[in-house]
Amino acid sequence: MQIIVDFNKPSFLGNELAYIQQAIENRHISGDGPFTKKAQAFLETTLGLGRALLTTSCTHALEMGAFLLDIQPGDEVIVPSFTFTSTINAFVIRGARPVFVDIRPDTLNLDERLLEGAITSRTRAILPVHYAGVGCEMDAILASAARRTIPVVEDNAHGLFGKYKGKLLGTFGSLATQSFHETKNITCGEGGALLINDPAFIERAEIIREKGTNRSRFFRGQVDKYTWVDLGSSYLPSDLLAAFLLAQLEVYQEIQSHRQRIWQYYQAHLGDWAASNGVQTPFIPPYCEQSYHMYYLLLPNLETRTRFIATLLSRGILSVFHYLPLHLSDMGRKLGGRSGDCPVTESISDRLVRLPFYTTLSLADQARVVEEILAFQF
Ligand SMILES: Cc1ncc(COP(=O)(O)O)c(C=O)c1O
């Protein structure tokens, strides 16, 4: 089958190639070069952060988070079951036990009403995921976390530039993580960032990212030689990737406004059809500004979703489902997950379909997607 409308295509909108060429001419293509510094400064200024450190992926930023929180075998970490493996894998690597919590049926975010029942004396972190870049109920989550001084690490892979009650996602937790993977609004192919809101973590984060050395302090002239000072790994991206990323960040408003138009077109043209066919469209609480990361539909059941995806594919349109419940994955079951543990997640996971969504998706292609959806026979 020839694909006419793809699910995702990376978009090039700014000075990506020119900046990569400049990085080559700079003779600095390893990490922490001029483009890494500019991209980090851009994130720090635009988001109003203490420190942003570019990483090779959101997965690696999450691993840095688990390092920084000194997660030990047997520690419990609270996470929604409806998320990507990396959110929790980064902590399980260090021996943590995932405590899977169900999601809200409206925003598909961690259900804050279940949080109190999931916290124990062994809870060492809470990991809210802002699904589709719509903010979790951060007031309630932060209040529960603060009562027991449990750190919050926001997995903000989808949510760059989204807001909850006027405050940017990624600025609530002690730490937050971003993804710049090809499917994200702002990309460099593979990449990520650790956002550090609690300044107590900054120095150790630099060391962990630099293979356990104090090389960052050396480069700033704060020590006269650098050496092995702590545990660490290699999480620093090449300046070539940072060059690509900076070019995208510089035109983020343009990217966001394209994506807003795409999202609103789907919503405007599918709203009535959805309401009359028992299909749920995304819910954005009035106090949330979403990041326009994706557009999804919740179909009545798995059988309809399977036919829906196959029908669109037969017309050359690629739509995809999303996360399988983590507690029912092979690993999740080994760790004690059982059917029925997270009923909302189990139902949503069977019914959710993501429509083609990328920054340069043309109006003509989008109109074609909508036309095929409106013709779908239930
Ligand atoms: C919620 C969430 N967290 C983390 C990741 C991992 O991101 P990366 O590919 O940058 O490691 C993803 C991937 O899409 C994701 O959806």
The ligand as an SDF file (V2000), in Angstrom:
LIG
                    3D

 16 16  0  0  0  0  0  0  0  0999 V2000
    6.1250    9.9780   27.5120 C   0  0  0  0  0  0  0  0  0  0  0  0
    7.4380    9.6080   26.8680 C   0  0  0  0  0  0  0  0  0  0  0  0
    8.5530    9.6010   27.6250 N   0  0  0  0  0  0  0  0  0  0  0  0
    9.7560    9.2950   27.1020 C   0  0  0  0  0  0  0  0  0  0  0  0
    9.8960    8.9750   25.7690 C   0  0  0  0  0  0  0  0  0  0  0  0
   11.2600    8.6260   25.2430 C   0  0  0  0  0  0  0  0  0  0  0  0
   11.7810    9.6810   24.4680 O   0  0  0  0  0  0  0  0  0  0  0  0
   13.1810    9.5030   23.7100 P   0  0  0  0  0  0  0  0  0  0  0  0
   12.8790    8.7820   22.4300 O   0  0  0  0  0  0  0  0  0  0  0  0
   13.6310   10.9240   23.4660 O   0  0  0  0  0  0  0  0  0  0  0  0
   14.0870    8.7660   24.5970 O   0  0  0  0  0  0  0  0  0  0  0  0
    8.7690    8.9620   24.9420 C   0  0  0  0  0  0  0  0  0  0  0  0
    8.9020    8.6220   23.5260 C   0  0  0  0  0  0  0  0  0  0  0  0
    8.1700    9.0210   22.6780 O   0  0  0  0  0  0  0  0  0  0  0  0
    7.5080    9.2810   25.5040 C   0  0  0  0  0  0  0  0  0  0  0  0
    6.3790    9.2440   24.7720 O   0  0  0  0  0  0  0  0  0  0  0  0
  1  2  1  0
  2  3  1  0
  2 15  2  0
  3  4  2  0
  4  5  1  0
  5  6  1  0
  5 12  2  0
  6  7  1  0
  7  8  1  0
  8  9  2  0
  8 10  1  0
  8 11  1  0
 12 13  1  0
 12 15  1  0
 13 14  2  0
 15 16  1  0
M  END
$$$$
